[in-house]
């Protein structure tokens, strides 16, 4: 006898053998038991989930001479004739190749004749969404009021393409995707029956590769068994399905986490030189990150992940070097990259650019993405602090808002020392933040750590948590001594985002409460800081009577020099004319 493919050999013959379609099985079984047989059924679902199989079982069940609990016995004359296709009362039509009006007219003519042997005359129309508009119109009246003893069973993967007039005349049943555990169980049963030794990760890989389609999984198993020899292994399954080596994908994922761009480019070159499909590779890479996310979220992963010890060690290594938010962002970014590759001409270049942007964590500069990136950074800092690791400090920094540690006394310039001493004395006195303080008392120095932190907290307390996070992570504050708090940002995109939020009034109120004086808010980038200071000086109020204009200019010059000195210590240059 000729070899029969496994998916045909293991096609369910009764309702009890159907995998994970309990809802549909229950309804159809009860229909057979009670005799409430409708004239038209519509089976919907993705490929390989059992639509056509269920239609054949149901066709035998309603015609079986000795049904057993609603299932066909498969032993009576009618059941055997239907299985062997020796009876004309059950017809299966493929609408993909028989989609014209003439084909449907032939069916309509057949319905005029009574069944010869079976109780019901059954027409199974597979891929019914492929029928033409004329064919649907021809079928419509007969489908609505067929002759007695005629049953239509329509099967489709795309019910959205069916006319509403057809849908309204059928009992619709939706078939769910088969779960990974359900597929593994069926593959396990097939291997045991054939006395084939196997590794569980190999079955799990085939189940994951089939994407919920049991027929596809059994076909992949059949394909793998033809080349694996005595034992079904994960390596054999990957080789038979043309998948990339698992260790290669794991190293690629770890290189992304470690931002090793050079190694990523080398591996990408090897990937394309072997003719691999980048979309398939992205799918497997996303699966790796998904498994990492499972490890981070679930304590006992035995029922969710089927990995070897080596793979679990690699996944744990990736998990220890990243955070959940970061992995989630990578999965979404890889999904977007996969969508872009479908329309790309230079797929290799786009792929390289996409994975390198992941190495550099350069996601799109939209407000939502930046907020997510801020959350990632804050979570990583929190993890570092909770683990007891102290972040490195720059000892010569005088910008308290950006660094938690204070500067060493010998490294702080004299004007900053005096300003710090003034602030310390004020902080220890009762009612230290009385509005009587003068802007000149904080002239030309970076804002103190306590005041800045209170400023950030005030913003958050006014319902602007995202704005507070943006300024805290990306901004620094400088008091110019003229009643202005200058918010300095390294990235002009962040500055523009802050301005677009139109929250200046909230910032003014928050700053005035934090510093105890009436302050205005100015926005600047590092390159614009010199111009902002110059403009601030030009807008200075007239000097009090008796004070020379030259003295005012000297004070302003000293303030500029002081700010230049502070900014040079912080690592950026103030450009002034």
C-alpha positions as CSV (number, residue, x, y, z in Angstrom):
1,X,0.0,0.0,0.0
2,X,1.2,3.5,-0.8
3,X,2.5,5.7,2.0
4,X,-0.2,7.9,3.5
5,X,0.8,11.3,5.0
6,X,0.5,11.5,8.7
7,X,-2.0,14.3,8.7
8,X,-4.4,12.1,6.6
9,X,-3.7,9.0,8.7
10,X,-4.3,10.8,11.9
11,X,-7.4,12.8,10.8
12,X,-10.1,12.4,13.6
13,X,-12.9,10.0,12.7
14,X,-15.2,10.8,15.7
15,X,-16.1,13.8,17.8
16,X,-14.1,12.3,20.7
17,X,-10.8,12.5,18.7
18,X,-11.2,16.2,17.8
19,X,-8.6,18.3,19.6
20,X,-9.7,21.4,21.6
21,X,-13.0,22.2,19.8
22,X,-15.2,21.3,22.7
23,X,-17.8,24.1,22.2
24,X,-18.5,23.1,18.5
25,X,-18.4,19.4,19.3
26,X,-20.9,19.7,22.1
27,X,-23.4,21.6,19.9
28,X,-23.1,19.2,16.9
29,X,-23.2,16.1,19.1
30,X,-26.4,17.3,20.8
31,X,-27.9,18.1,17.4
32,X,-27.4,14.5,16.3
33,X,-28.8,13.1,19.5
34,X,-31.9,15.3,19.5
35,X,-32.4,15.2,15.7
36,X,-32.4,19.0,15.5
37,X,-30.5,19.2,12.2
38,X,-30.4,22.6,10.6
39,X,-30.3,23.1,6.8
40,X,-27.1,25.1,6.7
41,X,-24.0,25.4,8.8
42,X,-21.0,27.7,8.5
43,X,-17.6,26.6,10.0
44,X,-15.1,29.4,10.3
45,X,-11.5,29.4,11.6
46,X,-7.8,29.5,10.6
47,X,-6.2,26.8,8.6
48,X,-5.6,23.4,10.2
49,X,-8.1,23.7,13.0
50,X,-10.5,21.0,11.9
51,X,-13.3,22.6,9.9
52,X,-13.4,20.1,7.0
53,X,-12.7,17.2,9.4
54,X,-15.7,18.3,11.6
55,X,-17.9,18.6,8.5
56,X,-17.1,15.0,7.4
57,X,-17.7,13.7,10.9
58,X,-21.0,15.5,11.2
59,X,-22.0,14.3,7.7
60,X,-21.5,10.7,8.8
61,X,-23.0,11.2,12.2
62,X,-26.4,12.5,10.9
63,X,-26.5,9.5,8.4
64,X,-25.1,6.8,10.7
65,X,-27.3,3.8,11.3
66,X,-25.9,3.2,14.8
67,X,-24.6,6.5,16.2
68,X,-22.7,6.3,19.5
69,X,-23.4,9.2,21.8
70,X,-23.8,11.5,18.8
71,X,-20.7,10.3,17.0
72,X,-20.7,8.1,13.9
73,X,-19.9,4.4,14.4
74,X,-17.7,4.3,11.2
75,X,-18.7,0.6,11.0
76,X,-22.2,0.6,9.4
77,X,-22.6,0.4,5.6
78,X,-23.4,4.1,5.3
79,X,-20.4,5.2,7.3
80,X,-18.1,2.9,5.4
81,X,-19.5,4.1,2.0
82,X,-19.0,7.7,3.0
83,X,-15.5,7.1,4.2
84,X,-14.6,5.3,0.9
85,X,-16.5,7.9,-1.2
86,X,-18.7,5.2,-2.7
87,X,-21.9,7.1,-2.0
88,X,-23.2,10.1,-3.9
89,X,-25.4,11.4,-1.1
90,X,-22.4,13.2,0.5
91,X,-20.5,15.5,-1.8
92,X,-17.4,17.7,-1.1
93,X,-16.8,20.6,-3.4
94,X,-13.8,22.8,-3.5
95,X,-15.0,26.4,-4.1
96,X,-11.5,27.6,-4.9
97,X,-11.6,25.7,-8.2
98,X,-15.4,25.4,-8.7
99,X,-16.5,29.0,-8.0
100,X,-18.6,29.8,-11.0
101,X,-22.4,30.1,-11.5
102,X,-22.5,26.8,-13.5
103,X,-21.0,24.9,-10.6
104,X,-23.6,26.2,-8.2
105,X,-26.4,25.5,-10.7
106,X,-25.2,21.8,-10.8
107,X,-25.5,21.7,-7.0
108,X,-29.0,23.2,-7.1
109,X,-30.1,20.6,-9.7
110,X,-28.7,17.8,-7.4
111,X,-30.8,19.0,-4.5
112,X,-34.0,18.3,-6.5
113,X,-33.3,14.6,-6.2
114,X,-33.8,12.7,-2.9
115,X,-30.9,10.8,-1.3
116,X,-30.4,7.3,-2.5
117,X,-29.1,5.6,0.6
118,X,-28.4,8.1,3.4
119,X,-31.0,9.9,5.4
120,X,-29.6,13.3,4.4
121,X,-28.0,14.6,1.3
122,X,-25.0,16.7,2.4
123,X,-23.1,19.2,0.4
124,X,-19.7,20.3,1.9
125,X,-18.4,23.5,0.2
126,X,-14.8,24.1,1.3
127,X,-13.3,27.6,0.9
128,X,-16.7,29.0,0.2
129,X,-15.5,32.6,0.3
130,X,-13.9,31.9,-3.1
131,X,-17.3,31.8,-4.8
132,X,-18.1,34.6,-7.3
133,X,-20.8,37.1,-6.7
134,X,-23.0,35.4,-9.3
135,X,-22.5,32.0,-7.6
136,X,-23.5,33.4,-4.2
137,X,-26.6,34.9,-5.7
138,X,-27.4,31.6,-7.4
139,X,-27.0,29.7,-4.1
140,X,-28.9,32.2,-2.0
141,X,-32.5,30.9,-2.5
142,X,-31.6,27.2,-2.3
143,X,-29.6,27.9,0.8
144,X,-32.5,29.7,2.5
145,X,-35.2,27.0,1.7
146,X,-33.5,23.8,0.5
147,X,-35.6,20.7,-0.2
148,X,-36.3,18.4,2.8
149,X,-33.4,16.2,3.7
150,X,-30.6,18.5,2.2
151,X,-27.9,19.9,4.5
152,X,-25.3,22.5,3.4
153,X,-22.0,22.7,5.4
154,X,-19.9,25.7,4.4
155,X,-16.2,26.0,5.5
156,X,-14.1,29.1,5.2
157,X,-11.0,30.8,6.6
158,X,-12.3,34.3,5.7
159,X,-16.0,34.7,6.8
160,X,-15.7,38.5,6.3
161,X,-15.7,37.9,2.6
162,X,-19.1,36.2,2.6
163,X,-22.2,38.3,1.8
164,X,-24.4,39.1,4.8
165,X,-27.3,37.4,3.1
166,X,-25.4,34.1,3.2
167,X,-24.2,34.6,6.8
168,X,-27.8,35.2,8.0
169,X,-29.0,31.9,6.6
170,X,-26.4,29.7,8.4
171,X,-25.7,28.5,11.9
172,X,-22.2,29.9,12.4
173,X,-19.5,28.1,14.5
174,X,-16.0,29.6,15.0
175,X,-13.1,27.2,15.4
176,X,-10.3,28.3,17.8
177,X,-6.6,27.9,17.2
178,X,-5.1,24.8,18.9
179,X,-3.0,25.6,21.9
180,X,0.6,24.7,22.0
181,X,0.0,22.1,24.7
182,X,-2.8,20.6,22.7
183,X,-0.6,20.2,19.6
184,X,2.2,18.8,21.7
185,X,-0.1,16.2,23.2
186,X,-1.2,15.1,19.7
187,X,2.4,14.9,18.4
188,X,3.3,13.0,21.6
189,X,0.5,10.5,20.8
190,X,1.7,10.1,17.2
191,X,5.3,9.5,18.2
192,X,4.3,7.0,20.8
193,X,2.1,5.1,18.3
194,X,5.0,4.9,15.8
195,X,7.5,4.0,18.6
196,X,9.7,7.0,17.8
197,X,12.0,8.4,20.4
198,X,11.8,12.2,20.8
199,X,13.0,15.2,22.8
200,X,10.2,17.4,24.3
201,X,11.8,20.7,23.1
202,X,11.6,19.3,19.5
203,X,7.8,18.8,19.8
204,X,7.5,22.2,21.4
205,X,9.4,23.8,18.5
206,X,7.2,22.1,16.0
207,X,4.1,23.2,17.9
208,X,5.3,26.8,18.1
209,X,6.2,26.8,14.4
210,X,2.7,25.6,13.3
211,X,1.1,28.7,14.9
212,X,-2.0,27.0,16.2
213,X,-2.7,24.8,13.1
214,X,-2.6,21.1,14.1
215,X,-2.5,19.9,10.5
216,X,0.6,22.0,9.9
217,X,2.2,20.6,13.0
218,X,1.6,17.0,11.9
219,X,3.0,17.8,8.4
220,X,6.1,19.3,10.0
221,X,6.5,16.2,12.2
222,X,6.2,14.0,9.1
223,X,8.8,16.2,7.3
224,X,11.2,16.0,10.3
225,X,10.8,12.2,10.8
226,X,12.0,11.7,7.2
227,X,15.4,13.1,8.1
228,X,16.0,12.7,11.8
229,X,17.0,9.1,12.0
230,X,16.4,7.2,15.2
231,X,15.5,10.1,17.4
232,X,13.5,13.3,16.9
233,X,15.8,16.1,18.3
234,X,15.4,19.9,18.3
235,X,18.4,20.2,16.0
236,X,16.8,17.9,13.5
237,X,13.5,19.7,13.7
238,X,15.2,23.1,13.1
239,X,17.2,21.6,10.1
240,X,14.1,20.0,8.5
241,X,12.0,23.2,8.7
242,X,14.8,25.4,7.5
243,X,15.0,27.3,10.8
244,X,18.1,29.1,12.0
245,X,20.3,27.6,14.7
246,X,19.0,28.4,18.1
247,X,22.4,29.4,19.5
248,X,22.8,31.9,16.7
249,X,19.5,33.6,17.6
250,X,20.3,33.6,21.3
251,X,23.8,35.2,20.7
252,X,22.1,37.7,18.4
253,X,19.6,38.6,21.1
254,X,22.3,39.0,23.8
255,X,24.4,41.2,21.5
256,X,21.4,43.5,21.1
257,X,21.0,43.7,24.9
258,X,24.8,44.4,25.2
259,X,24.7,47.0,22.4
260,X,27.5,45.2,20.5
261,X,26.8,46.8,17.1
262,X,30.0,45.4,15.4
263,X,29.1,41.8,16.3
264,X,25.5,42.4,15.2
265,X,26.7,43.5,11.7
266,X,28.9,40.5,11.3
267,X,26.0,38.1,12.3
268,X,23.7,40.0,9.9
269,X,26.1,39.5,7.1
270,X,26.3,35.8,7.8
271,X,22.5,35.6,8.0
272,X,21.9,37.2,4.6
273,X,24.8,35.3,2.9
274,X,23.1,32.0,3.8
275,X,19.9,33.3,2.1
276,X,17.8,33.4,5.3
277,X,14.5,35.3,5.3
278,X,14.8,38.2,7.7
279,X,11.1,38.1,8.5
280,X,11.5,34.5,9.7
281,X,14.5,35.5,11.7
282,X,12.7,38.4,13.3
283,X,9.8,36.0,14.2
284,X,12.2,33.7,16.0
285,X,14.0,36.6,17.6
286,X,10.7,37.9,19.0
287,X,10.0,34.4,20.3
288,X,13.3,34.5,22.2
289,X,12.4,37.9,23.8
290,X,8.9,36.6,24.5
291,X,10.4,33.6,26.4
292,X,12.7,36.0,28.3
293,X,9.6,38.0,29.3
294,X,8.0,34.8,30.5
295,X,11.0,34.1,32.7
296,X,10.9,37.6,34.1
297,X,7.1,37.3,34.9
298,X,6.4,33.7,35.9
299,X,8.3,31.9,38.6
300,X,7.5,28.3,37.5
301,X,7.8,28.2,33.7
302,X,7.6,24.4,33.3
303,X,4.1,24.5,31.9
304,X,4.8,27.5,29.6
305,X,8.3,27.0,28.2
306,X,9.8,23.8,26.8
307,X,13.5,24.6,26.7
308,X,16.7,22.7,27.1
309,X,19.1,23.5,30.0
310,X,21.4,25.3,27.6
311,X,18.6,27.4,26.2
312,X,17.3,28.3,29.7
313,X,20.8,29.4,30.7
314,X,21.0,31.7,27.7
315,X,17.5,33.1,28.3
316,X,18.4,33.8,32.0
317,X,21.5,35.5,30.9
318,X,19.5,37.8,28.6
319,X,16.9,38.4,31.4
320,X,19.6,39.4,33.9
321,X,21.0,42.0,31.6
322,X,17.7,43.7,30.8
323,X,14.3,44.7,32.2
324,X,10.7,43.8,31.3
325,X,9.9,47.2,29.9
326,X,13.0,47.1,27.7
327,X,12.2,43.7,26.4
328,X,8.6,44.7,25.7
329,X,9.8,47.7,23.7
330,X,12.1,45.5,21.7
331,X,9.3,43.1,20.8
332,X,7.2,46.0,19.6
333,X,10.1,47.6,17.7
334,X,10.9,44.2,16.0
335,X,7.3,43.9,15.0
336,X,7.4,47.3,13.4
337,X,10.7,46.4,11.6
338,X,9.1,43.2,10.2
339,X,6.2,45.3,8.9
340,X,8.5,47.7,7.2
341,X,10.6,44.9,5.6
342,X,7.5,43.7,3.7
343,X,7.7,46.8,1.5
344,X,11.4,47.4,1.5
345,X,13.6,47.2,-1.6
346,X,17.0,47.1,0.2
347,X,15.9,44.7,3.0
348,X,19.4,44.1,4.3
349,X,20.1,47.7,4.8
350,X,16.8,48.3,6.5
351,X,17.3,45.3,8.7
352,X,20.8,46.4,9.7
353,X,19.5,49.9,10.5
354,X,16.6,48.5,12.5
355,X,18.7,46.1,14.7
356,X,21.4,48.8,15.2
357,X,18.7,51.2,16.5
358,X,17.8,48.5,19.0
359,X,21.4,48.3,20.1
360,X,21.5,52.1,20.6
361,X,18.0,52.1,22.1
362,X,17.0,54.7,19.5
363,X,13.3,54.4,19.3
364,X,11.0,56.9,17.6
365,X,11.0,60.3,19.2
366,X,7.3,60.5,19.9
367,X,6.0,61.5,23.2
368,X,4.6,58.0,24.0
369,X,7.9,56.3,23.1
370,X,10.0,58.8,25.1
371,X,7.7,58.2,28.1
372,X,8.3,54.5,27.8
373,X,12.0,55.0,27.5
374,X,12.0,57.2,30.7
375,X,10.1,54.4,32.4
376,X,12.7,51.9,31.3
377,X,15.5,54.1,32.6
378,X,13.8,54.7,35.9
379,X,13.1,51.0,36.4
380,X,16.7,50.1,35.7
381,X,18.0,52.8,38.2
382,X,15.5,51.4,40.7
383,X,16.8,47.9,40.1
384,X,20.4,49.0,40.6
385,X,19.5,50.8,43.9
386,X,17.6,47.8,45.2
387,X,20.5,45.5,44.5
388,X,22.8,47.7,46.6
389,X,25.0,48.8,43.7
390,X,25.9,52.5,43.9
391,X,26.0,54.4,40.6
392,X,29.2,56.1,39.7
393,X,29.5,59.8,40.5
394,X,31.3,62.6,38.8
395,X,33.1,64.2,41.8
396,X,33.6,67.6,40.1
397,X,30.0,68.1,39.3
398,X,28.1,71.0,40.9
399,X,24.8,70.2,39.2
400,X,22.9,68.7,42.0
401,X,19.7,67.9,39.9
402,X,21.6,65.5,37.7
403,X,23.7,63.8,40.3
404,X,22.9,62.5,43.7
405,X,26.3,63.2,45.3
406,X,27.7,66.6,46.3
407,X,30.8,68.0,44.8
408,X,34.1,67.8,46.7
409,X,34.8,71.0,48.5
410,X,38.2,71.6,46.9
411,X,36.8,71.2,43.4
412,X,33.9,73.6,43.7
413,X,34.6,77.2,42.5
414,X,34.6,79.9,45.2
415,X,31.3,81.6,43.9
416,X,29.5,78.2,44.0
417,X,30.9,77.5,47.5
418,X,29.5,80.9,48.7
419,X,26.2,80.2,47.0
420,X,26.0,76.8,48.6
421,X,26.9,78.2,52.0
422,X,24.1,80.8,51.6
423,X,21.6,78.1,50.7
424,X,22.7,75.9,53.7
425,X,22.3,78.7,56.1
426,X,18.9,79.6,54.7
427,X,17.8,76.0,54.8
428,X,18.5,75.6,58.5
429,X,16.8,78.9,59.5
430,X,13.1,78.9,60.3
431,X,10.8,79.9,57.5
432,X,13.8,79.6,55.1
433,X,11.7,80.0,52.0
434,X,10.0,83.2,52.8
435,X,9.1,85.2,49.7
436,X,11.3,88.0,50.9
437,X,14.4,86.4,49.4
438,X,16.0,88.2,46.5
439,X,16.8,86.7,43.1
440,X,20.2,88.2,43.5
441,X,20.9,85.8,46.4
442,X,21.0,82.9,44.0
443,X,22.6,84.7,41.1
444,X,24.7,82.8,38.6
445,X,24.6,79.3,40.2
446,X,23.0,75.9,39.5
447,X,19.8,75.3,41.5
448,X,20.3,73.4,44.7
449,X,19.4,69.7,45.0
450,X,16.6,70.2,47.5
451,X,15.0,73.0,45.7
452,X,15.2,71.2,42.4
453,X,13.8,68.0,43.8
454,X,10.9,69.9,45.3
455,X,10.3,71.7,42.0
456,X,10.1,68.2,40.2
457,X,7.7,66.9,42.9
458,X,5.5,70.0,42.6
459,X,5.1,69.4,38.9
460,X,4.1,65.8,39.5
461,X,1.6,66.8,42.3
462,X,-0.2,69.0,39.8
463,X,-1.1,66.1,37.6
464,X,1.9,66.4,35.3
465,X,3.8,63.2,36.0
466,X,5.0,62.7,32.5
467,X,6.2,66.3,32.3
468,X,8.0,65.9,35.6
469,X,9.8,62.7,34.4
470,X,10.9,64.4,31.2
471,X,12.4,67.3,33.0
472,X,13.9,65.2,35.7
473,X,15.7,62.8,33.3
474,X,16.6,65.2,30.5
475,X,16.8,68.7,32.1
476,X,19.0,70.8,34.4
477,X,18.1,74.1,36.2
478,X,20.1,77.3,36.3
479,X,19.1,80.4,38.2
480,X,20.3,83.5,36.4
481,X,19.8,85.9,39.3
482,X,17.2,87.9,37.4
483,X,14.1,86.0,38.5
484,X,14.5,83.3,35.9
485,X,14.9,79.6,36.2
486,X,16.5,78.4,32.9
487,X,15.7,74.8,32.1
488,X,18.6,73.4,30.0
489,X,18.1,70.3,27.8
490,X,20.7,68.3,26.0
491,X,18.2,67.2,23.3
492,X,16.3,69.9,21.4
493,X,13.5,67.4,20.7
494,X,12.8,67.1,24.4
495,X,12.8,70.9,24.8
496,X,10.3,71.2,21.9
497,X,8.1,68.6,23.6
498,X,8.1,70.5,26.9
499,X,7.2,73.7,25.1
500,X,4.3,72.0,23.2
501,X,2.8,70.8,26.4
502,X,2.0,74.5,27.1
503,X,2.6,74.0,30.8
504,X,4.6,77.1,31.5
505,X,2.2,78.4,34.1
506,X,2.4,75.1,36.0
507,X,6.2,75.3,35.9
508,X,6.2,78.9,37.1
509,X,3.9,78.0,40.0
510,X,6.0,74.9,40.9
511,X,9.3,76.8,40.7
512,X,8.0,79.7,42.8
513,X,6.8,77.4,45.5
514,X,10.0,75.4,45.5
515,X,12.5,78.3,45.6
516,X,10.4,80.6,47.7
517,X,10.7,83.5,45.2
518,X,8.7,84.6,42.2
519,X,10.5,83.0,39.2
520,X,9.9,83.0,35.4
521,X,10.7,79.9,33.3
522,X,13.0,80.0,30.3
523,X,13.8,77.1,28.0
524,X,17.2,76.4,26.5
525,X,19.4,73.8,24.9
526,X,23.1,73.6,25.8
527,X,24.1,75.4,22.6
528,X,21.4,78.1,23.1
529,X,22.3,78.8,26.8
530,X,24.7,81.7,26.0
531,X,22.1,83.5,23.9
532,X,19.4,82.9,26.5
533,X,21.6,84.4,29.2
534,X,22.4,87.4,26.9
535,X,18.7,88.0,26.2
536,X,18.0,87.7,29.9
537,X,20.6,90.4,30.6
538,X,19.2,92.7,28.0
539,X,15.8,92.5,29.5
540,X,17.1,93.3,33.0
541,X,15.2,96.1,34.8
542,X,16.9,99.5,35.0
543,X,19.5,99.9,37.8
544,X,18.4,101.7,41.0
545,X,19.1,105.4,41.2
546,X,22.7,106.2,42.0
547,X,24.1,102.9,40.6
548,X,26.2,103.2,37.6
549,X,25.3,101.3,34.4
550,X,28.9,100.0,34.2
551,X,28.5,98.3,37.5
552,X,25.4,96.5,36.2
553,X,27.4,95.4,33.2
554,X,30.2,94.1,35.4
555,X,27.7,92.1,37.5
556,X,26.3,90.6,34.4
557,X,29.8,89.8,33.0
558,X,30.6,88.1,36.3
559,X,27.4,86.0,36.2
560,X,28.2,84.9,32.6
561,X,31.8,84.0,33.6
562,X,30.5,82.0,36.5
563,X,27.9,80.2,34.4
564,X,30.6,79.4,31.8
565,X,32.8,78.0,34.5
566,X,30.0,75.9,35.9
567,X,29.0,74.6,32.5
568,X,32.5,73.7,31.5
569,X,32.8,71.6,34.6
570,X,29.5,69.9,33.7
571,X,30.7,69.0,30.2
572,X,29.1,71.5,27.8
573,X,30.0,74.9,26.4
574,X,28.2,78.1,26.9
575,X,28.5,80.3,23.7
576,X,28.3,84.0,24.4
577,X,29.2,87.0,22.3
